[in-house]
Amino acid sequence: MFSKRLLVLLLLTNPTVSRAQLPVSVDANTNYDLAGAAILVDSTDHEVVKKAAFFLASDLQSVTTRESNVIFIPGKDSQATIVIGSLDKSALLKKMIRQYRILTTDLNGQWEGYKMLTVQDAGQHLLFIIGSDRRGAAYGAMEISRRIGVSPWIWWADVPVRKKMQVLIARDSILQDAPKVKYRGIFINDEAPALSSWSKEKFGGFNSGFYERVFELMLRLRSNYIWPAMWGNAFYDDDSLNIKVADDYAIVIGTSHHEPLMRAHDEWRRYGKKRLWNYDSTKAGLQEFWTSGMKRAWNEKIVTVGMRGDGDEPMSRETATALLERIVKDQRSIISKTTGKPASQTPQLWALYKEVQDYYRKGMRVPDDVTLLLCDDNWGNLRMLPKPGEPTRKGGYGIYYHFDYVGGPRNYKWINTNPLPRIWEQMNLAWQHGVKQIWIVNVGDIKPMEFPISFFLDYAWNPDRIGADDLFEYTRQWAAQQFCSTHSDAIAQLLAAYGKFNSRRKPELLDQNTYSFNYNEWETVVADFTALKEKAEQIQLALAPEFQDAYFQLVLHPIAASSNLYQLYQQVALNHKAFAEKSVSTNYHAEKAREFYERDSLITLAYHRINNGKWNHMMSQTHIGYTYWQQPPVNKIPNLKTLPPDTDYQTLSDTLIQIAKAPFPENLNYPAFFEFNGVVSMEATNFSRKQETAEIQWKKLPDHGRTGDAITSFPVTAAESKLNENTPFLEYEFYTYSLDSITLHAYFSPSLNFYGSDNGLQYAISIDEEQPQLISLNKEDKTSISGIWNKWVADNCIVKTSRHFLSQPGKHRVRFWRVSNGVVLQNLVLDLGGLKPSYLGAPETRIPSSQLLIAK
């Protein structure tokens, strides 16, 4: 027997942050029940519309346990009928639109738009889902599925369906929606050993059976574009049904940045007759190769143009811009000949990836209808954006982003390390700069990137609906969508925290030297992860059995595995420290490290056994024992030290820390910063005063920093500020007992020089009445693929230093002056002679105003 409270009410209004379960209602006078509703669709409509209709029928039945059937002829068998159709192909829908005088002119010419509305007809309730095109109709149907509580991750993460007695929809309700970013996609990449081994075991490889599961997920996530798996795989060549499945699901197929004209890279190995991948020497062979690729790809697609070196390698240094422009010209001629229409009528992109961006900077151009696909640095930091005021392009701009990467300074593939605040901040830059034609993200193996994938695609649907202050609410609603609302707040905190902790340094870069024993840093980061794991385990015990598999995949596994890895490296660090001190604890820490290393494999084994081995191989990515950028063939325990039993052990005395106190000020109504052991440390958002203008304001970015929040200036497209008395600034008041020369360390998010200016992004800093020092955040970086950039992305931070002079002890102030947009400040640390080495910087030396009296 169902509880009367197990209902869901569909309020069809414009959604805001995300799609979680909606409020409950039992009022049958103003609402009607969709349980058992018939799904009416035109048999001649697009295949994807019919698929969406069957998915919705199955979802309704799984939620309510009442049978919902798809019908192709209107009938009166059901009290409620859901009518789904596309305006461009459903004759049945058009007839009913005329019959019920439904206004649809607001959908004319709209890309992937849909409109939902209810109609009553002689006791029968009709819910219309009208799509401006085939994907619009399908997205509308999947919106209903989400709102009744069916997660897009129902299959890919084993998220259960919660049963409900009724699914009530409000009468006279209406919803209309459409995406803001045109193409929203994922790139399956670097798929070995995890996804490739799994797909071979479950499907026989990356074939149509595999892609049917992927495309259903994409449909439920409102994604329309994919770069298929490509290392040793070829979407069109491996399975002749792949192209049909893509068309059936209305998925737009593309190829990666180095695979021109719809040919997979591996196909040149298969059919290139061992010829060089070189346009000068193999022009005819390459043109024949590309022509056959275009002839084969009859489906909806975006064609990659241009050329990089063989196998994702840079072109040679001798490559001339004129040659690359000629290659694009010849490729467009092939596109025109094979399609029988001007090349401008086939969507194309040119990816400014790595060295290709330099070609663009030096003057290489492609036709205006080609989308310029701008790229991040493979680590989530945008390398280039169109400058405000630049002429618009017919083909517009896109972004190629990364959640997963193989390359320097190190691969990161094992686990999710992508916190939403950083994704939001960087993709908001793209959106505000008019980059809205293509957003595609490298998701590696798909799992374990479920959470950031959801966010990336939801944000791409409409970036205006999710602000920086909405990110925790988005996380809470996502948690409620997967696990119900009872524990959604607590689970959201877990999701946010582990993403933040893992982003401080990718697990593959972590070792015993990452964190310091200064400031109890190792102890603190391990304690934080341990507390997170304990909280996750407590929630696991409170969840019903049907949620256990999904919870392990989406929440508990990444936390438990990460916590264990931190404990492993802490024990290695303690082992090395004890060995250097000839401490009796040396061998103990070595044994503990071995225990945590073994536990890592057991955690992986537990993942592979869930749901009767459904996800076997998915966590087989190596992540311990890196010696350079490429992954080791197997995990390898870090080097451990041991001492023989007859060692003459030394006894070390504890170091006494002397705490010096600054004079306390009177009548402070805000938190105050004080010198503590020769250091003043301040979180960026804890300023004492700020100056803004009508054009420029300061914006807090919640949970964005490595240790707290961050702050930046808005709007992100504003012009540079000139330093004068009206320049926006943040002011931090602090108190010292020291004087003389000091060093100020400013900690920033690793933003890059996305305008390509000679001075990079800039800010200014001053103490007391001194002249502000103008400092570049990133002009040292010339390529975003080497040099100082390696340290910035490995540390997930840029630290800049400046020298200052304090003429006397007591009260002082730091002013951080706004110059360029896109500068994201996290911390300020003043070294007055006592700063010790650490990874995260000295902890904040702040006393809240409420504790000043106690401190005195």
N, C-alpha and C positions, 0 to 999 in steps of 0.2 A: 504494500500500500504506500502510495506517495504521500509525503507531507504536503499540506496545502501551501506551505511556504516555498516549496520547490517550483516556483514559476519564474518566468522571465518576461519582462515587458520590453518590446522593441519600440523605442521612441525615435522615430525617423526624423531627426534634426541633424544639422550639419555637425559632424564629429569634430572634436577639438584635438586633444592630445593623442589619444589612441583608442582602440576598440576593446574595452574590457566588458565584463558582464554588466548589464544595465539594471536599474532598480526594479524591484518586485512590485507587482500589482495583482489584485484579485477582482477588479471591477469589470465584470463582463458586460456592463451596460455601455461603457465607453471604449472597450477593447474587444477584439475577437481572437479566437484561438487558431494558430497555424498548425497545431498538432494534427497529423493525418491529412494535411493539405495536399491536393493534387498539384503537380507542377506541369503547366501547359507550355509547350514550346512547338514551334513550327518545324516539321520534319525536314524542311528544305533550308533551315537556317544554318549558319556556320557551325562546323563541327564543335568548336570550342564552346559555343553557346549551349549545345546539347549536352556536352560533357559537364558543364557547370550545373545544368539542370539536374543531371543524375547525381552529381556530388551533393547538391543541396537536398535532394530527396533522401539520400542516404544519411546525411547529417541530421535532418529533421527526425528521421526514424530512429537514429541512434540516441538522440536526446530524449525523445518522448516515448519511445518503444511502440508508437503507433505507425502503421504502414503509410508511407507517402509514395505515390506512384507518379512517374512521368507519363503524361498523355500528350497526344499530338492532335486531338480533335476536342474542341470545347465540350464539356459535359456538366451535368448537375449532380454528379455522384458525391461530390465533397462539398461541405458547407463553405470551405475556404479553398480558393484556387490562387496559385502564384503564377502569373503570366510573365515569361521571360522571353526577350527577343531583341534583335538588333534592327535599327531603323533601315539599314541598307539592304537587308535580305529577307526579313520576316514579313511575308505577305499577310499572315495571320495576325501579327501584331498591328500592322497598319490598318487592317480592317477593324480591329477592336478599338483602336485609337479613334477612328472615325465614328464608330458606334457610340462610344462614351464621351466623345468630344474632348479628348485629352490634348492639352497644349504641349507640343514638342518642339516648337520653333527655337526654344532656348538651347536645344541640343544640336541644332544644325551646324555642321562643320566642326564640332568639338572633337578633340582627340581623346578617346577612351573615356568619355563622359557617360554617366548614367543618371537616371532619374527614377525614384521610387515614389509611388503614390497609391492610395487605397480608394476603391470604388465599391459601393454597395449596389447590388442588382437583384431585386426580388428575393431577398433573404439570403443571397449568396454574396460572400465577401471576396473581392478580388484585390490582390496585391500585384501591381504592375512593376516590373523591373525592366526599364527601357534603356537600351544602350545606344549611344550614338554610333557605335561600331561594334565589331564582334568582341573585342576585349572589354569594352565598356559594359556590355550586357553580362559578361562572365564575372567581372569584378563586382557588379551589383549583386549577383547571386551569392558570391563568396562573402560579401559584406553581411548578408543575412546569417550565413554560417558563423561568422565570427561573433555576431551579436547574440546568437543563441548559445554561445559558449564552446564552439568547436575551434580549437586552436589550429592555426596553420601547420603546427608541428605535431599533429595528431599521429602521423606515421613516422616522421623522421626523428622524433624524440619520444615516442610512445606516450604522448600526453593523453590522458583518458578523457572521455566525454562524461560530463556530469548529467545524470538523469533529472528530468523536470516533468512535472505533471502536465503543464501547459506552456505554450509559447504564445504569449499575448501580444498583439500589435494594436497600437492606438488607432482608432478610426480617424479619418481625415488627416492622417499624418503624411509627411512628404519629406524627401531627402533628395538632394542633387549634389553630385560631386564629380571631380575630374582631377587628374594629376597636374602638377606644376612643372615637373621635370619630364621631358618627353620619353626618353629611353632610360629605364632603371634596371640595372642588370648585375649579374654575378659572373665571376670567372672561376671555373674549377681549374686549379693549377697546382703544380708541385704535388701531384696527387699520389706519389709513391713515398713510403710503402703502404700507407694506411688505406686510403680510398681505393687505390688500384687493387690491393689484395682483397679487400672486402667485396668490391664489385665483381671480381672474378669468382669468388666463392658463392655469392648470392645470385648473380645474374649471368655469369659467364663473361663478364667484361663490361666495357662502356657501350652497351648496345641499346636497342630501342626499349627493352624492358627497364633498364636502369634509367634512361632519360624520361620515360613516362612517369616515374616516381619523382624525378627532379622537376619536371614541368608542372606536375600537379602542385608541388610545393610552391613553385614560382607563381602559379595562378592564385593560390591562396594568399600569397604575400604581395600580390599586385605588382609583380615583376614581369617585364616583357622582353628581356634581352639577356643573352648568354654568350660567353665565349666558352665553348665546350672544353673538356679535358684534352690536352694536346701533347703531353710528353710520351711519345711512343704510341699515341692514339690519333685517329683521324675520323672526325664526326661523320663526314659524308662517305668515307671509304670503308669504315669498319662494319657498318650495318646499313644496308640499303633502305631499311625502314626508318632510320633515324630522321631523315628529312620529312617523311610523312607524319611522324609523331610530332615533330616540331610544328608543322603546319596545322595539325589537328588541335594543338594546344595554343596556337597563335603566338608562338614564341619566336622572336626575331633572333636569327642566328648571326653571329659575327665571328671573327677570328682575332687572335691576339695582335699586339702591336707589331710583331715581326712576321706575320703570316699574311702576305698580300693576296687579294683576289680569291678569297674563300678556299684557299688550299692550306691544309694543315702542314706544319713544319715536317712531320715525319713522312709525308708523301713525297718530298723531294728525295729522301733516302730510298723510298720504295720505287719511284719512277723516274728519278733524275738521271739514271744511267751513269752514276758516279761522276757526273760533270760538276764543275765548280759552281757554287752559288755566287756568280759574278756576272754582272750585266754586260760588262765590256766583252768578256770572252764567251759568254753563253746566252747572248741576247735572244737568239731564235728559240733555243730550248726553253728558256724561262717564259717567253711569250706563249709558246705552245702549252706549257704547263699551266699558266694562269688562265689561258682561254678555255681550256677544258674545265677548270675549276668554276669559272663563271657560267659556262653552259650547263653544268650539272646542278648548280644552286638555283633552282626555279622558285624557291620559297622566299618569304619576306626576310630581308637581310640588311645589314650594314656592311659595306665592303671596305676593308682596310686597304689603303694605298700607301705607297712609299716602299722603302726597302732598308732593312738592317742586315748585319752580317749573319752568316749561317748559324742557326741555333741560338738565337738571342744574343749574338755577339755584336759589338760595335762595328760599324763600317771602318775601313782602313783610314788612317790619318790623311791619306792622299785623296780620299773621296771628295769630289768637287760638288759644290752646290748645283752647278749647271747639269751635272750628270743626274743628280737626284731629281731635279725638276723635269728632266727629259724622261726619266723612268715613270714619274707620275703622269706625264702627258701621254706616254705610250700605254700605260695601264688604263687611263680613261678612254682611250681609243678602243681598247679591248672591251671595256664595259659597254660602250656605245654599240659596238658591232654585235656583241652577244645578246644584248637586251633589245636591240632594234629601236632604241630611243636615245635621246641625248643623255650623256653621262650625268648631267645635272639632275636628272629625274630618278637616279638611283642613289639612295643615301650612302655616303662615304665618310670615312674618318681618316685623319692623318695623326698618328700618335707622336707627340713630342716627348718621347721617352728617352731618358738618359742623354746620350750625345746628340740625339736628334733635336733636342731643344736648342743646342748650340748652333745647329744649322739654321734654325729659325731666327735666332738672335743675330746671326751674321747675314740675314737677308733672304734666305730661301722662302719661297712662297708657293702656295697651292691655290687652285681656283676658289672663289669665294663661297661656292656652295658646299665645299668640303668642310666637315666639322673638324675643328682643331681640338684634338683630345689632349688636354693638359694633364700632367701627371704629378703625383706626389713623389717623394724620394724613396719610395718602397717602405718607408717607416711612418707614413701617415702625416707627413709635413708637405704642404703644397709648394712646388718649386716655382710655379709661374701662374700669374693671373692677368687678365686684360686690365690695362690701366683705365681708371674712370675717365670717361670722355672719349675713349678710342672709338672709331667708327664701328658700327655693328657689322657682323658677318651674316650672310644668308644662311650658311651652314651652322653658325653659332659655335659654341664652345662646349666641351665636355670635360669630365674628370675621370681619370683612372686612379683608383685608390687601393690601399693594401691593408688587409687584416692578417696576411700570411706572406712570407717571402723566403726565397732561396737566394742568398748572396751576402755581400759584405755589409757591415762588419761581421755578421753572423746570421745563419738561417734562423728564422723563428717560425715554427710550424706545429709545435706540439699541442699548444693549449691557447685559449683566448687570452690575449694581453691588451685588449682594445677597450679602454674605458669610454663610456658615452660622452663625457664632457669634452674630451679631446676631439673625438669624431665630430661632435656638434660644432666646436669652435672652428675647425678647419673647413668643414663643409658649409658652414654659414658664411665664411669668407668667399667660398666659391659662389654660393647663391647670391650674395649681395653684390658680387661683381658680374652678375648676369650669365653665369655658367649654368645653363639649364637644358641643354640639348641631350646630353648623355651623362649619366652617373653610373659607373661600373666599378665593382670592388672585387679584388682578388680574395676569395674565401677559402682557398686551399682545398681541404677535404670536405667542405660544408660543415661537418661536425669537427670540432666543438665550437663553431662560431655562430650558433643559433641566435643568441641574444643580440650581438652586434649586427648580424644580418637583418634581423627584424627591424632594428632601429634604423639602419641605413636606408632600407626600402620604405619604411613609414615616413622617414624624414624627407626622402626624395619625392614622395607623393605630394606633400605640401609643406615645404620648410617654414612657411609663415605660421603654421599651427603649433610648432614646438619651439619654445624659447629656452634659453639657458636655465631659467628658473623652473622649467617644466620637467627637467630630466629625471628627477627622483619620482615625480608623479607618473611619468611614462614607465619607469622601471617598476613601480608599484602595480600599475595596471597590467603590465606584461606578466608579472608574477601572478597576479590574480587570474589572468587568462589561462595560465598553465596549471595553477594549483588551487584555485578558488581564493576568495578574499580573506579567509580566516587568518592566514599567516602571510598575507601579501606584503605588509609593511616590513616584517622581519626578513622575509626572503629578498625583498628589494634591497635592504641594507647589506645583505650578504653578496648579492650580485654586484652592487656598486663597489663594495670594499675589495673584493678579490680582483676586480678589474683594475682598480687603482693600485693595489699592491703589486700585481704582476706587471703593470706598465712601468713601474719604477726602473726595472731592469728585466729584459726578457729572460725567461728561465734558462735559455740556451747560453746566455752570457753570464749567468750567475756562477760564482765560485767562492772559495773560502776567503778571498781577498776583497770581495765586493763591499761588504760593510765593515765597520771599524768597531773595536772595543771601546773607543772613546765615546763618551756620552751614552754608554750602554747601548750602542746602536744595534749590535747583533742581538742582544737580549730583547730589545724592544720590538724589532721587526719579527722575530720568531714568536714572541709572546702575542703580538697582534694576530699573526696567522693561526696560532694555536687557539686563541680565544674565538676566532672566526670559525674554525673547524668544530670546536665544542658547541657553539651556537647552532651550526648547521646540523650537527648530530642530534641535538635536542629537538629541532624542528622535524627531523626525519622520524623520530619516535612518535611525534604527534600526528603525523600524516597517515591517512588511510592507506591500506595496502595497495590500492590501485594507482596511487601516485608515486610509489617507491622507485620504479624504473626511471620515470621521467625526472624525478628529483635527483637521483644519483647522476644522471647524465648532465643535467643543466646546472646543478648547484653543488651537490656534495662532492662529486669527483674532482672538479677543478680546484676546489678548496682543499680537500684532503691531500690530493697529489701535490699541490703547491706548498702546503704546510709541511709535508714530509720532506720535500726537496730543500726547503729552508732549514729544517732541522738537520738534514744531512750535512749541508755546507757549514752550518754553525759548528757541528761537531768536528768537521775537518779543520776549521779555523782554530778551535780550542785545542785540537790535537797538535797542530803545528806550533801554537803558542806554548803549550805545555812542554813540547819537545825542546824548544829553544831555551826554556827555563829549567830543563832537566827535572820536570815536575813528576811526581808520582802518578798524576792523573793522565799522563800521555797515553798509555795503553788502554785505559778506560775509554777515553774519547775515541780512540781508533775502533774499539769494539762497538760503541754506540753508532758510529758512522756506518759500519758494516750492517748494522740492524736496519738503519733507515734506508740504505741502498737496497737491501733485500725487500723491504716493505714497499718500495717504489714498484717493483715488478708485481707484487701481490695486489696492489691497487689497480694496476693495469689489467691483471688477470680478472679481477672482480668486474671491471667494465666489460671485458670481452665475454663474460658469462651471463650478463643480465639478459632478461627476456629470451632465455634458451639459446644464447649465443647469437642473437640477431646482429649485434654490432662487433662481432669478432674481427680483429685486425685494426679497428678504428683508432686505437690508442697505441699502435705499434711504432710510432715515430720516436726515434732515438732523441734523447735530450740531455744525457749526462756523459761527459767525457770529451767535449769539443776541444780541439787543439788549434783550429783555424776556422775560417768561415764555413766550410762545408761540414755536413753532419758526419759523425763517426758511424761506421757500419753497424756497431752494436753499442749499447750503453757500457760505460767503463767506470768503475769506481775511482774517485779521485785518489791521488797519491797520499798514502798515510804513513805517519812516522811511528816507530815503536822503539822502546828502550829495553835492553836486556835486564833481567831481574837483579843483577848485581850493580846497577847504576848507583853512583854516589849522588843522591838526590839533594837538591838545594831547597832551602826554605825561603820563600820570598815574603817580605812584609807587605802588608796592604799600604797603598798610597793614600795619604790623608789629603783630602780636598779642603782647601781653605776657601771660605766664602766671604768675599768682601762686599760690603753693602754701600750703595750710594745714598746720599741724603734724600729723604722722601719729600716730595712737594706737598703743598697744601691744596685742599679743595679741588682735587681732580675729579671730573665727572666722566672720564673715559679711561680705558685701560692704559697703563703706563709701562714703558720699557726701561729697564735698568741694566747697567753693566753687571755682569755676573762672571766671575773668573776671567776677566779681561775680554769679555764678549758681550755684544748687544745683538740679539737676533729678533727679527720682526716678521711676522706673516704679512703679506702684501695687503690683505683686506682689512687689517687692523690699524688703519691710518687714524690719525687724530683730527685731520682736517683735509678738505679737498677743495680745489678750485675748478669750476667748469665754465663753459660758455654756452650761449644759446645753440651753437652748432655742434659742440663736442661735450659728451658726458662720460663719466667713468662707469663701468659696468662690472659688477662682481660675477665671476664664473664659478658657481658652486661646485666644490669637490674636484676642481680642475688641477690643482697643484699636486706635487708628489707627496706633500705632507698636510695640505689643507686646501683652501680655495685659491683662486687666482683673480687677477683684475686686469682689465684692458680698457681701451677707449672705444666709444661708439659714436657715430657709425663707423664701420670698418672701411668705408670708402672715402672718408674725409681726407682733405688735402693735408700736407705736412704743416705743422705749427711752427711759427717763427718765435724764437725765444724773446719774450718781453714780459712786462708785468701782468699781462692778461692771459698768458699761456696757461692751459690747464695743468694742474699739478696735484700730487698727493703728498701730504705732509705727515711725518712721523716724529713725534716728540719722544726724546729719550734722555736719560740721566746717567752721568758717568762720574767716577772718582778719578779717572785717568785724564791725561792731556797729552799733547804732542802729536806726532804723525800717526795716522791710522790707515787701515785699508778697508774699503767697503766692498763686499762681495754681493752682487745682485744676481739672483737666480731667476731664469726665464724658461718658459716653454721653448722647445727647439724650433721656433718659427724660422722660415727661410726667407731669402731676399726675393720675394715673389714678383717684384716689379723690375728686378734686374738692374737696379740703380748702382752707381759706383760706390756709394756710401752704405748700401744696404739699408735695413731698417734701423732707425736711430731713436735714442732717448737722451735726456740730460739729467744730471744728478748734481746736487749741491748740499752742503752742510752749512747751517747758519747763514751768514751774509756773503759767503764766497760766490764768485762768478760760477754759474752752472757749467759743468764739463759736458760737452757734446760727445756722445759715445755711440759707435756703431755696434749693433747687436751681432751682425753676421757678415760683414763685408769680407772677412777672411776666406769665406767659402766661395769657391769659384765654380764648382761642378756639382755639388750635392751628392757626390758618390765617392769621396775619398778625403784624405787629409784630416783637418780638424773636424769635419763633418762626422767622421767615424766616432769620435768621442762624444759629440753632441747627441747623436741618436742612441748610442750605447747607454749613455747616462740619462737619456730622455730629459736633457736639461742643458741650457747654455748658461755658464757662469762668467760674468764680466766683473772686472775689478777696477777700482779707481782709488787714488791716494788723496787724503784730506788731512787737515790740521785742526786740532782742537786747542784753542789758546788757554782754556781753563776747564776745570772740572765743573760738574753741575748740569744744568739744563741745556739741551741742544735740540736741533731739528734737522731732519733730512727731508729734502724735497726731491721727489721724482717727477720730472717734467715730461709731458707728452710732446713728442715730435712726430713720429711716424705712426700710422695705424698698424694693427697686427702684432704689436709688441705686447706680450702677455707676461706680466710680472707675478712671481710666486713668493719670493722671500727677499729680505735684505738682512745681511749679516755684517756687523762691524767688528773687525779684528783690532782690539786695543792692546794686543800683545799676548793674548791667551788662547787664540783659536787653535783647535787641534784638528788633524785630518779626519774627515768623515765623508760618507757618501751623500747623505741627505742634508748635511749642514748642521750647525749647532741648533739644539732645540730652542724654541722661542723663550726669551727672557722677559716675560710679561707678568705683571701683577694686576689682576682686575681691580678696578676702583673700589669695589665692595670689600676687598681684602686689605686695603691700604692701612686702615686703622689697626688691624690685627698684626700686619707686618711691622708696623712701628713698635 
